[in-house]
Amino acid sequence: MTDRIKGLGSGSLGASSGGSAIEQIRASTAVNTATSAPQPGVDSVNITDSARRLLALAQAVQSAPDVDTQRIAELQQSIGNGQYAIQPERIADRLLQMEQDLVAAH
């Protein structure tokens, strides 16, 4: 007996040379409208559109850098030049917004 997973392409998200990450995700999750009838004696699994999108998003997250090196360099330069200004109101606003988002999520 053969196992087959339908709807999951063999290409990876980064295989496409053009377009943004969003365009690559859309292209990788395009639904094939031509479906074949199941073959007798063959187990098959159809991957839903949501699962394909989730896989594409997971691949995009994995390929994204963990650290924004350009932002770090800018901050280091500002601190080194003595130009970095702490904005307590902005920090407080963001903390409050994060708390409200957490409360709304539950």
NUBAFI-614874 format. One line per field, with one value per residue: x, y, z of N, C-alpha, C, O, CB in turn; residue in three letters; residue number from 0; chain. Coordinates in steps of 0.1 Angstrom, whole numbers. Atoms other than C-alpha are relative to their C-alpha. Last residue first. Glycine has a CB too. Layout:
// residues N
n.X	[X / ...] .
n.Y	[Y / ...] .
n.Z	[Z / ...] .
ca.X	[X / ...] .
ca.Y	[Y / ...] .
ca.Z	[Z / ...] .
c.X	[X / ...] .
c.Y	[Y / ...] .
c.Z	[Z / ...] .
o.X	[X / ...] .
o.Y	[Y / ...] .
o.Z	[Z / ...] .
cb.X	[X / ...] .
cb.Y	[Y / ...] .
cb.Z	[Z / ...] .
resn	[ala / ...] .
resi	[NUM / ...] .
chain	[A / ...] .
// end
This chain:
// residues 106
n.X	[6 / -2 / 10 / 14 / 0 / 0 / 13 / 9 / -3 / 6 / 14 / 3 / -2 / 11 / 12 / -2 / 1 / 14 / 8 / 13 / 10 / 8 / 11 / 12 / 7 / -1 / -14 / -5 / 6 / -6 / -13 / 0 / 4 / -11 / -10 / 6 / -1 / -14 / -1 / -5 / 5 / -11 / -2 / -10 / -13 / -5 / -4 / -13 / -10 / -3 / -7 / -14 / -7 / -4 / -10 / -12 / -5 / -6 / 9 / -5 / 1 / 4 / -3 / 4 / -10 / -12 / 3 / -3 / -8 / 8 / 1 / -3 / 1 / 14 / 1 / 8 / 10 / 13 / -2 / -3 / 12 / 10 / -5 / 3 / 15 / 3 / -2 / 11 / 6 / -10 / 4 / -4 / -11 / 4 / -1 / -8 / -14 / -11 / -12 / 2 / 4 / 6 / -2 / 5 / -8 / 8] .
n.Y	[11 / 14 / 2 / 1 / 13 / 11 / 0 / 6 / 15 / 6 / 0 / 10 / 13 / 2 / 3 / 13 / 10 / 0 / 8 / -7 / 9 / -6 / 8 / -5 / -7 / -14 / -4 / 1 / -11 / -13 / -1 / -3 / -14 / -9 / 1 / -8 / -14 / -5 / -10 / -13 / -1 / -2 / -14 / -6 / 6 / -4 / -14 / -1 / 5 / -10 / -10 / 5 / 2 / -14 / -5 / 7 / -6 / -13 / -11 / -11 / -13 / -11 / -14 / -9 / -10 / 6 / 11 / 13 / 9 / 10 / 14 / 11 / 13 / 3 / 7 / 13 / 0 / 6 / 13 / 10 / 1 / 8 / 14 / 6 / 1 / 12 / -1 / -3 / -13 / -11 / -10 / 4 / -9 / -14 / -7 / -12 / 4 / -1 / -6 / -14 / -9 / -12 / -12 / -12 / -13 / -12] .
n.Z	[-9 / 6 / 11 / -6 / -7 / 11 / 6 / -11 / -1 / 12 / -2 / -10 / 6 / 9 / -8 / -7 / 10 / 3 / -10 / 0 / -5 / -11 / -3 / 5 / -11 / 2 / 0 / -14 / -8 / 5 / -5 / -14 / -2 / 3 / -11 / -12 / 3 / -1 / 10 / -5 / -14 / -10 / -4 / 8 / -2 / -13 / 1 / 8 / -9 / -10 / 7 / 4 / -13 / -4 / 9 / -4 / -13 / 3 / 2 / -9 / 6 / -9 / 3 / -10 / -3 / -7 / -9 / 6 / -7 / -8 / 6 / -10 / 7 / 2 / 13 / 0 / 10 / -6 / -5 / 11 / 8 / -8 / 1 / 13 / 1 / -7 / -15 / -8 / 1 / -1 / 10 / 13 / 5 / 1 / -12 / 0 / -4 / 11 / -6 / -3 / 11 / -5 / 8 / -7 / 1 / 0] .
ca.X	[-78 / -64 / -80 / -61 / -28 / -35 / -43 / -11 / 9 / -8 / 1 / 37 / 38 / 24 / 48 / 78 / 66 / 61 / 96 / 113 / 150 / 172 / 201 / 223 / 254 / 274 / 281 / 244 / 233 / 259 / 249 / 213 / 219 / 240 / 213 / 186 / 208 / 214 / 177 / 180 / 162 / 166 / 136 / 140 / 122 / 94 / 89 / 90 / 63 / 42 / 44 / 35 / 5 / -6 / -5 / -24 / -51 / -54 / -61 / -36 / -54 / -43 / -42 / -40 / -38 / -56 / -81 / -69 / -86 / -100 / -78 / -83 / -79 / -86 / -51 / -52 / -24 / -6 / 30 / 20 / 4 / 33 / 58 / 37 / 38 / 76 / 80 / 85 / 111 / 136 / 111 / 128 / 126 / 92 / 103 / 92 / 79 / 43 / 18 / -17 / -19 / 0 / 5 / 9 / 13 / 0] .
ca.Y	[359 / 378 / 411 / 410 / 404 / 432 / 456 / 446 / 452 / 486 / 496 / 486 / 505 / 537 / 534 / 531 / 560 / 582 / 572 / 584 / 576 / 597 / 583 / 611 / 604 / 596 / 561 / 556 / 568 / 546 / 516 / 522 / 525 / 493 / 474 / 486 / 474 / 440 / 433 / 401 / 367 / 369 / 356 / 322 / 304 / 329 / 324 / 286 / 288 / 311 / 286 / 257 / 276 / 286 / 250 / 239 / 265 / 254 / 219 / 191 / 161 / 127 / 96 / 58 / 39 / 6 / 21 / 54 / 86 / 107 / 135 / 171 / 200 / 231 / 233 / 257 / 283 / 280 / 284 / 313 / 332 / 325 / 337 / 368 / 375 / 369 / 394 / 386 / 369 / 341 / 314 / 286 / 305 / 290 / 254 / 233 / 198 / 210 / 198 / 193 / 156 / 134 / 99 / 66 / 35 / 0] .
ca.Z	[271 / 241 / 252 / 285 / 267 / 242 / 271 / 289 / 257 / 252 / 288 / 283 / 250 / 266 / 295 / 272 / 251 / 282 / 295 / 263 / 267 / 245 / 225 / 213 / 234 / 203 / 215 / 224 / 190 / 172 / 192 / 185 / 148 / 148 / 167 / 142 / 113 / 129 / 133 / 153 / 149 / 111 / 91 / 75 / 103 / 102 / 65 / 68 / 96 / 74 / 45 / 67 / 82 / 47 / 36 / 67 / 61 / 25 / 37 / 31 / 16 / 28 / 7 / 12 / -21 / -26 / -51 / -66 / -54 / -81 / -93 / -84 / -109 / -89 / -75 / -46 / -44 / -11 / -25 / -46 / -17 / 5 / -22 / -26 / 11 / 12 / -15 / -51 / -72 / -68 / -58 / -39 / -6 / 2 / -5 / -34 / -29 / -30 / -4 / -18 / -18 / 7 / -5 / 13 / -9 / 0] .
c.X	[-14 / -6 / 2 / -10 / -13 / 0 / -2 / -14 / -9 / 2 / -7 / -15 / -3 / 0 / -12 / -13 / 1 / -3 / -15 / -9 / -13 / -11 / -8 / -12 / -13 / -7 / 1 / 15 / 5 / -7 / 7 / 13 / -1 / -4 / 11 / 10 / -5 / 1 / 13 / 0 / 3 / -6 / 11 / 3 / 11 / 14 / 6 / 4 / 14 / 11 / 4 / 8 / 14 / 8 / 5 / 12 / 14 / 5 / 8 / -10 / 4 / 0 / -4 / 4 / -6 / 11 / 13 / -3 / 2 / 9 / -8 / -2 / 4 / -2 / -14 / -1 / -7 / -11 / -13 / 2 / 2 / -12 / -10 / 4 / -4 / -15 / -4 / 3 / -12 / -6 / 10 / -3 / 4 / 10 / -4 / 0 / 9 / 13 / 11 / 12 / 0 / -3 / -6 / 4 / -7 / 9] .
c.Y	[2 / -11 / -14 / -4 / -3 / -14 / -11 / 0 / -6 / -15 / -7 / -1 / -11 / -14 / -3 / -4 / -14 / -11 / -1 / -8 / 8 / -10 / 6 / -8 / 6 / 8 / 15 / 5 / 0 / 12 / 13 / 1 / 3 / 15 / 10 / 0 / 9 / 15 / 7 / 10 / 14 / 2 / 1 / 14 / 6 / -6 / 5 / 15 / 0 / -5 / 11 / 11 / -4 / 0 / 14 / 4 / -6 / 7 / 13 / 11 / 10 / 13 / 9 / 14 / 9 / 10 / -5 / -11 / -14 / -9 / -9 / -13 / -11 / -13 / -4 / -5 / -13 / 1 / -7 / -14 / -10 / -3 / -9 / -14 / -6 / -3 / -13 / 1 / 2 / 14 / 12 / 10 / -4 / 9 / 15 / 7 / 12 / -4 / -1 / 7 / 14 / 9 / 12 / 12 / 11 / 12] .
c.Z	[1 / 8 / -6 / -10 / 6 / 7 / -10 / -5 / 10 / 0 / -12 / 2 / 10 / -6 / -9 / 7 / 5 / -11 / -4 / 9 / 1 / 4 / 12 / 3 / -5 / 11 / -2 / 1 / 14 / 8 / -3 / 6 / 15 / 2 / -3 / 11 / 11 / -3 / 2 / -12 / 5 / 14 / 10 / 4 / -8 / 3 / 13 / -1 / -7 / 9 / 10 / -6 / -2 / 13 / 4 / -9 / 4 / 12 / -4 / -3 / 10 / -8 / 11 / -4 / 12 / 3 / 6 / 10 / -7 / 7 / 9 / -7 / 10 / -7 / -2 / -14 / -1 / -10 / 5 / 5 / -12 / -8 / 8 / -1 / -13 / 0 / 7 / 15 / 10 / 0 / 1 / -11 / -14 / -7 / -3 / 13 / 1 / 6 / -10 / 6 / 5 / -11 / 7 / -9 / 8 / 0] .
o.X	[-20 / -8 / -8 / -19 / -18 / -7 / -12 / -21 / -14 / -7 / -17 / -20 / -8 / -10 / -20 / -18 / -7 / -13 / -22 / -16 / -13 / -18 / -3 / -23 / -19 / -6 / 11 / 18 / 7 / 1 / 14 / 16 / 3 / 4 / 16 / 12 / 1 / 9 / 14 / 5 / -4 / -16 / 12 / 13 / 23 / 22 / 15 / 16 / 24 / 20 / 15 / 19 / 24 / 18 / 17 / 23 / 23 / 16 / 20 / -11 / -2 / 10 / -14 / 14 / -17 / 22 / 23 / 0 / -7 / 20 / -8 / -11 / 15 / -13 / -19 / -4 / -1 / -23 / -14 / -3 / -7 / -18 / -12 / -2 / -12 / -19 / -8 / 13 / -17 / 0 / 13 / 4 / 13 / 7 / -5 / -10 / 20 / 16 / 16 / 12 / -4 / 7 / -18 / 15 / -19 / 19] .
o.Y	[-7 / -22 / -20 / -12 / -14 / -23 / -18 / -11 / -17 / -23 / -14 / -12 / -21 / -21 / -12 / -15 / -23 / -18 / -11 / -17 / 19 / -16 / 7 / -5 / 15 / 21 / 21 / 13 / 11 / 21 / 19 / 10 / 14 / 23 / 17 / 10 / 19 / 22 / 17 / 6 / 19 / 9 / -8 / 20 / 7 / 0 / 13 / 17 / 4 / 3 / 17 / 13 / 1 / 8 / 17 / 6 / 1 / 13 / 14 / 16 / 11 / 16 / 6 / 16 / 15 / 6 / -7 / -9 / -19 / -12 / -6 / -15 / -13 / -18 / -12 / 3 / -24 / -1 / -19 / -23 / -19 / -14 / -21 / -22 / -15 / -15 / -22 / -4 / -8 / 23 / 16 / 11 / 2 / 17 / 19 / 7 / 11 / -2 / -11 / 19 / 17 / 13 / 10 / 13 / 12 / 13] .
o.Z	[9 / 3 / -10 / -8 / 6 / 2 / -11 / -3 / 8 / -3 / -10 / 4 / 7 / -7 / -6 / 6 / 1 / -10 / -1 / 5 / 6 / -5 / 23 / -1 / 2 / 11 / 3 / 10 / 20 / 12 / 5 / 14 / 18 / 6 / 6 / 18 / 14 / 3 / 10 / -22 / 14 / 15 / 19 / -1 / -4 / 8 / 13 / 0 / -1 / 13 / 9 / -3 / 4 / 15 / 3 / -4 / 9 / 12 / -2 / -14 / 21 / -15 / 18 / -10 / 10 / 7 / -2 / 22 / -12 / 2 / 21 / -15 / 13 / -6 / 5 / -23 / -1 / -7 / 7 / -2 / -14 / -8 / 4 / -8 / -14 / -1 / 0 / 19 / 14 / 4 / 12 / -21 / -20 / -15 / -14 / 20 / 7 / 18 / -13 / 9 / 17 / -18 / 12 / -14 / 8 / 7] .
cb.X	[7 / 15 / 2 / -4 / 11 / 12 / -4 / 1 / 15 / 6 / -6 / 7 / 14 / 0 / -3 / 12 / 11 / -5 / 1 / -5 / 4 / -7 / 5 / 1 / 9 / -6 / 7 / 0 / -16 / -3 / 9 / -8 / -14 / 4 / 5 / -13 / -8 / 9 / -12 / 13 / 7 / 9 / -13 / -4 / -1 / -10 / -12 / -2 / -3 / -12 / -9 / -1 / -7 / -13 / -5 / -2 / -10 / -11 / -8 / 15 / -14 / 10 / -6 / 6 / 3 / 6 / -8 / 15 / -5 / -10 / 14 / -9 / 9 / -6 / 10 / -14 / 5 / -4 / 10 / 13 / -5 / -3 / 14 / 7 / -7 / 4 / -9 / -11 / -5 / 9 / -14 / -6 / 11 / -4 / 13 / -4 / 5 / 0 / 4 / -11 / -13 / 9 / -5 / 6 / 1 / -10] .
cb.Y	[0 / -2 / 10 / 12 / 0 / 1 / 13 / 9 / -2 / 6 / 14 / 4 / -1 / 10 / 12 / 0 / 3 / 14 / 6 / 1 / -6 / 13 / -15 / 2 / 11 / 4 / -7 / -14 / -2 / 2 / -12 / -11 / 1 / -2 / -14 / -6 / 3 / -8 / 11 / -1 / -10 / 11 / 6 / -1 / -15 / -5 / 9 / -6 / -15 / 3 / 6 / -12 / -9 / 9 / 0 / -15 / -1 / 9 / 2 / 3 / 2 / 0 / 4 / -3 / 9 / -10 / -11 / -1 / -2 / -8 / -6 / 2 / -1 / 11 / -12 / 2 / 4 / 8 / 0 / 5 / 13 / 6 / -1 / 9 / 13 / 1 / 12 / -11 / 3 / -1 / 4 / -13 / -1 / 5 / 0 / 10 / -10 / 13 / -8 / 2 / -5 / 7 / -2 / 1 / 3 / 0] .
cb.Z	[13 / -2 / -11 / 8 / 10 / -9 / -6 / 12 / 3 / -13 / 2 / 13 / -6 / -11 / 9 / 9 / -11 / -6 / 14 / -14 / 14 / -6 / 4 / -15 / 6 / -14 / -12 / 6 / 0 / -15 / -5 / 7 / -7 / -15 / 1 / 4 / -13 / -8 / 1 / 7 / 9 / -4 / 6 / -15 / -4 / 12 / -4 / -14 / 4 / 8 / -11 / -9 / 10 / 2 / -15 / -1 / 11 / -7 / 13 / -2 / -7 / 12 / -14 / 14 / -12 / -9 / -7 / -5 / 15 / -9 / -3 / 12 / -13 / -8 / -1 / 6 / -14 / 12 / 11 / -8 / -6 / 14 / 6 / -11 / 3 / 15 / 5 / -3 / -14 / -12 / 2 / -4 / 9 / 14 / 7 / -11 / -9 / -6 / 13 / 9 / -6 / 11 / -15 / 14 / -15 / 12] .
resn	[his / ala / ala / val / leu / asp / gln / glu / met / gln / leu / leu / arg / asp / ala / ile / arg / glu / pro / gln / ile / ala / tyr / gln / gly / asn / gly / ile / ser / gln / gln / leu / glu / ala / ile / arg / gln / thr / asp / val / asp / pro / ala / ser / gln / val / ala / gln / ala / leu / ala / leu / leu / arg / arg / ala / ser / asp / thr / ile / asn / val / ser / asp / val / gly / pro / gln / pro / ala / ser / thr / ala / thr / asn / val / ala / thr / ser / ala / arg / ile / gln / glu / ile / ala / ser / gly / gly / ser / ser / ala / gly / leu / ser / gly / ser / gly / leu / gly / lys / ile / arg / asp / thr / met] .
resi	[105 / 104 / 103 / 102 / 101 / 100 / 99 / 98 / 97 / 96 / 95 / 94 / 93 / 92 / 91 / 90 / 89 / 88 / 87 / 86 / 85 / 84 / 83 / 82 / 81 / 80 / 79 / 78 / 77 / 76 / 75 / 74 / 73 / 72 / 71 / 70 / 69 / 68 / 67 / 66 / 65 / 64 / 63 / 62 / 61 / 60 / 59 / 58 / 57 / 56 / 55 / 54 / 53 / 52 / 51 / 50 / 49 / 48 / 47 / 46 / 45 / 44 / 43 / 42 / 41 / 40 / 39 / 38 / 37 / 36 / 35 / 34 / 33 / 32 / 31 / 30 / 29 / 28 / 27 / 26 / 25 / 24 / 23 / 22 / 21 / 20 / 19 / 18 / 17 / 16 / 15 / 14 / 13 / 12 / 11 / 10 / 9 / 8 / 7 / 6 / 5 / 4 / 3 / 2 / 1 / 0] .
chain	[A / A / A / A / A / A / A / A / A / A / A / A / A / A / A / A / A / A / A / A / A / A / A / A / A / A / A / A / A / A / A / A / A / A / A / A / A / A / A / A / A / A / A / A / A / A / A / A / A / A / A / A / A / A / A / A / A / A / A / A / A / A / A / A / A / A / A / A / A / A / A / A / A / A / A / A / A / A / A / A / A / A / A / A / A / A / A / A / A / A / A / A / A / A / A / A / A / A / A / A / A / A / A / A / A / A] .
// end
